[in-house]
Amino acid sequence: MPIADTLHIARWTLRASLRCRFFWVWNIAIWLVVLSLQVFYFFDFDGDGQVVGEFFISTVGLAALVNSIGFQILFTMKQRRGGVWSTLLAASTRPGSILAGLVLALVLLQQCIAMVCAVSFAVAIEYANAPLASGVWLAHSILCLEIVSLCAAHVAVAVVFSETWALLFMLGIYVVGHLSETLYRSTAPGGQVVVDLLYCLIPDLESAGYLGGRDTPIPGSLIANVAIGSLVYTALAVLVASWFLRRAASTRNA
């Protein structure tokens, strides 16, 4: 059954991730940074908590980037290079099940880390009795949805490209994903269509960072829009990567 295969691959990958020292060391470091973010109130000259909110969202986003790249190196690329996928495909496991399992494992890992960071940050801010921009928690919710798109994009890139190019594209996706508003504003009206097409291929990751420092009302419908876009993007990324994986397997067997 495809769903059973997906869950089995996700469960195995999660167990392997939790046994990996890299994830523990890196995320404990991020957790300690989140707990110490109240130090940045020294730079919050307006006293409204916007600077600290922006630092928090940026820290969680950076953690997601490094976790995703580390995951691709330690699991996705390693499995492809070691012939694990060839064995699974030979056992009639569907390419979509393999990739959906990898994406699911990475997304669950990232969401757990993001939630731990959020709870720790809330406790630290409450303990310090410090102000915080009202948009931070909505921004964090949107960031969690954007992380889903980022994970799917990275898994797809790790499947389609060679290792060196995949790593470069992963970094590029993160950087360009945070430039959507800048590119849109600095482009002539005729060129904005190109920007729109670009962000059909690359997930737009700028919303959370922009909202994290705002202290004005933000429409709740924004979460629904981002959620739908994230799910559609993830599904398309898995479908495209599955096609490449199936094609590569057919070429090897020919």
C-alpha positions as CSV (number, residue, x, y, z in Angstrom):
1,M,0.0,0.0,0.0
2,P,1.4,3.4,-0.9
3,I,0.4,5.1,2.3
4,A,1.8,2.3,4.4
5,D,5.1,2.5,2.5
6,T,5.2,6.3,3.0
7,L,4.6,6.0,6.8
8,H,7.2,3.2,7.0
9,I,9.9,5.3,5.2
10,A,9.0,8.4,7.3
11,R,9.2,6.4,10.6
12,W,12.5,4.8,9.7
13,T,14.0,8.2,8.6
14,L,12.8,9.9,11.8
15,R,14.4,7.2,13.9
16,A,17.7,7.6,12.0
17,S,17.4,11.4,12.4
18,L,17.0,11.2,16.2
19,R,20.1,9.0,16.3
20,C,22.2,11.6,14.4
21,R,24.4,13.7,16.7
22,F,24.4,16.6,14.2
23,F,20.7,17.3,14.7
24,W,21.0,17.3,18.5
25,V,24.1,19.5,18.7
26,W,22.8,22.0,16.2
27,N,19.3,22.3,17.6
28,I,20.4,22.5,21.2
29,A,22.6,25.4,20.1
30,I,19.6,27.1,18.4
31,W,17.5,26.4,21.5
32,L,20.1,28.2,23.6
33,V,20.1,31.2,21.2
34,V,16.3,31.4,21.4
35,L,16.4,31.4,25.2
36,S,18.9,34.3,25.2
37,L,17.1,36.5,22.6
38,Q,15.9,38.8,25.4
39,V,19.5,40.2,25.3
40,F,18.5,41.9,22.0
41,Y,16.1,44.2,23.9
42,F,19.2,46.4,24.3
43,F,18.8,47.1,20.6
44,D,15.1,47.6,20.7
45,F,15.2,51.4,21.1
46,D,11.4,51.7,20.5
47,G,10.6,49.3,23.3
48,D,7.9,47.5,21.3
49,G,9.5,44.1,20.9
50,Q,9.7,44.3,17.1
51,V,13.5,43.7,16.9
52,V,13.3,40.7,19.2
53,G,10.4,39.3,17.2
54,E,12.4,39.6,14.0
55,F,15.4,37.9,15.5
56,F,13.2,35.0,16.8
57,I,11.7,34.4,13.3
58,S,15.1,34.7,11.7
59,T,16.6,32.2,14.1
60,V,13.9,29.6,13.6
61,G,14.2,30.1,9.8
62,L,18.0,29.6,9.9
63,A,17.6,26.5,12.0
64,A,15.1,25.1,9.4
65,L,17.6,25.8,6.6
66,V,20.5,24.0,8.2
67,N,18.3,21.1,9.4
68,S,17.0,20.7,5.9
69,I,20.4,20.8,4.2
70,G,21.8,18.4,6.8
71,F,18.9,16.1,6.3
72,Q,19.5,16.0,2.5
73,I,23.2,15.3,2.9
74,L,22.8,12.6,5.6
75,F,19.7,10.9,4.2
76,T,18.3,11.9,0.8
77,M,21.7,12.0,-1.0
78,K,23.2,9.2,1.0
79,Q,20.3,6.9,0.2
80,R,20.4,7.7,-3.4
81,R,24.1,7.2,-3.6
82,G,24.0,4.0,-1.6
83,G,21.4,2.4,-3.8
84,V,18.7,2.3,-1.1
85,W,16.1,3.8,-3.5
86,S,17.0,1.3,-6.2
87,T,16.3,-1.5,-3.7
88,L,13.0,0.0,-2.7
89,L,12.0,0.5,-6.3
90,A,12.9,-3.0,-7.2
91,A,10.6,-4.1,-4.4
92,S,7.8,-2.3,-6.1
93,T,7.8,0.7,-3.8
94,R,6.4,3.7,-5.6
95,P,8.8,6.7,-6.1
96,G,6.0,9.0,-4.7
97,S,5.9,6.9,-1.5
98,I,9.7,7.2,-1.1
99,L,9.7,11.0,-1.5
100,A,6.6,11.6,0.4
101,G,8.1,9.6,3.3
102,L,11.2,11.7,3.2
103,V,9.3,15.0,3.1
104,L,7.0,13.8,5.9
105,A,9.9,12.9,8.1
106,L,11.7,16.1,7.5
107,V,8.5,18.2,8.0
108,L,7.7,16.5,11.3
109,L,11.2,17.0,12.6
110,Q,11.2,20.7,11.6
111,Q,7.7,21.3,13.1
112,C,8.7,19.8,16.4
113,I,11.9,21.9,16.5
114,A,9.9,25.1,15.6
115,M,7.3,24.3,18.4
116,V,10.0,23.7,21.0
117,C,11.6,27.0,20.0
118,A,8.3,28.8,20.2
119,V,7.4,27.5,23.7
120,S,10.9,28.3,25.0
121,F,10.8,31.8,23.5
122,A,7.4,32.4,25.1
123,V,8.6,31.2,28.5
124,A,11.7,33.3,28.3
125,I,9.8,36.5,27.3
126,E,7.2,35.9,30.0
127,Y,10.0,35.4,32.6
128,A,11.7,38.6,31.5
129,N,8.3,40.4,31.5
130,A,9.4,42.0,28.1
131,P,7.1,43.4,25.4
132,L,6.7,41.5,22.1
133,A,5.2,42.6,18.7
134,S,1.7,41.2,18.3
135,G,2.6,39.8,14.9
136,V,5.2,37.3,16.1
137,W,3.0,34.3,16.7
138,L,1.1,34.7,13.5
139,A,4.5,35.1,11.7
140,H,5.7,31.9,13.5
141,S,2.6,30.0,12.2
142,I,3.3,31.2,8.7
143,L,6.9,30.3,9.0
144,C,5.9,26.7,10.0
145,L,3.9,26.5,6.8
146,E,6.8,28.0,4.7
147,I,9.1,25.4,6.2
148,V,6.9,22.7,4.6
149,S,7.5,24.2,1.2
150,L,11.2,24.6,1.9
151,C,11.5,20.9,2.9
152,A,9.6,19.8,-0.3
153,A,11.8,22.0,-2.5
154,H,15.0,20.7,-1.0
155,V,14.0,17.1,-1.3
156,A,13.1,17.6,-4.9
157,V,16.4,19.4,-5.6
158,A,18.3,16.6,-3.9
159,V,16.6,14.1,-6.3
160,V,16.9,16.0,-9.5
161,F,20.5,17.4,-9.3
162,S,23.9,16.1,-8.5
163,E,25.1,16.7,-4.9
164,T,27.2,19.9,-5.5
165,W,24.5,21.6,-7.6
166,A,21.8,20.4,-5.2
167,L,23.6,22.2,-2.3
168,L,24.0,25.4,-4.3
169,F,20.3,25.3,-5.3
170,M,19.2,24.7,-1.7
171,L,21.1,27.8,-0.5
172,G,19.8,29.7,-3.5
173,I,16.2,28.8,-2.8
174,Y,16.5,30.1,0.8
175,V,18.1,33.3,-0.2
176,V,15.9,34.1,-3.3
177,G,12.8,33.0,-1.3
178,H,13.4,35.9,1.1
179,L,13.6,38.5,-1.7
180,S,10.1,38.3,-3.2
181,E,8.9,41.7,-2.1
182,T,12.2,43.3,-3.0
183,L,12.2,41.8,-6.5
184,Y,8.6,42.6,-7.0
185,R,9.0,46.3,-6.1
186,S,12.2,46.8,-8.0
187,T,11.0,45.2,-11.2
188,A,9.1,47.1,-13.9
189,P,5.4,46.3,-14.4
190,G,6.2,44.2,-17.4
191,G,8.8,42.2,-15.6
192,Q,6.6,41.4,-12.6
193,V,5.2,38.5,-14.5
194,V,8.6,36.9,-14.6
195,V,8.9,37.4,-10.8
196,D,5.5,35.7,-10.4
197,L,6.7,32.7,-12.5
198,L,9.9,32.5,-10.5
199,Y,8.0,32.1,-7.3
200,C,5.9,29.4,-8.8
201,L,9.2,27.4,-8.8
202,I,10.7,28.8,-5.6
203,P,8.7,29.0,-2.4
204,D,8.1,32.6,-1.1
205,L,9.7,32.6,2.3
206,E,9.6,36.4,3.0
207,S,6.2,36.7,4.6
208,A,7.1,35.4,8.1
209,G,10.2,37.6,8.4
210,Y,8.3,40.6,7.4
211,L,5.4,40.0,9.8
212,G,7.6,39.0,12.7
213,G,8.3,42.7,13.5
214,R,4.9,44.1,12.9
215,D,2.7,45.4,15.7
216,T,-0.4,46.1,13.5
217,P,-3.4,43.9,12.8
218,I,-2.7,41.1,10.2
219,P,-5.6,39.4,8.4
220,G,-6.0,35.8,9.7
221,S,-6.9,34.7,6.2
222,L,-3.3,35.1,5.3
223,I,-2.6,31.8,7.1
224,A,-5.2,30.0,5.0
225,N,-3.7,31.4,1.8
226,V,-0.2,30.4,2.8
227,A,-1.4,26.9,3.9
228,I,-3.1,26.2,0.6
229,G,-0.1,27.5,-1.4
230,S,2.3,25.4,0.7
231,L,0.3,22.2,0.3
232,V,-0.1,22.7,-3.5
233,Y,3.7,23.5,-3.8
234,T,4.6,20.4,-1.8
235,A,2.4,18.1,-3.8
236,L,3.8,19.4,-7.1
237,A,7.4,19.2,-5.8
238,V,6.9,15.5,-4.8
239,L,5.2,14.7,-8.2
240,V,8.0,16.3,-10.2
241,A,10.7,14.6,-8.1
242,S,8.9,11.3,-8.4
243,W,8.9,11.6,-12.2
244,F,12.6,12.2,-12.2
245,L,13.2,9.3,-9.8
246,R,11.1,7.0,-12.0
247,R,12.9,8.1,-15.1
248,A,16.3,7.6,-13.5
249,A,15.3,4.1,-12.4
250,S,14.0,3.2,-15.9
251,T,17.3,4.4,-17.5
252,R,19.4,2.3,-15.1
253,N,17.3,-0.8,-15.9
254,A,17.3,-0.3,-19.6
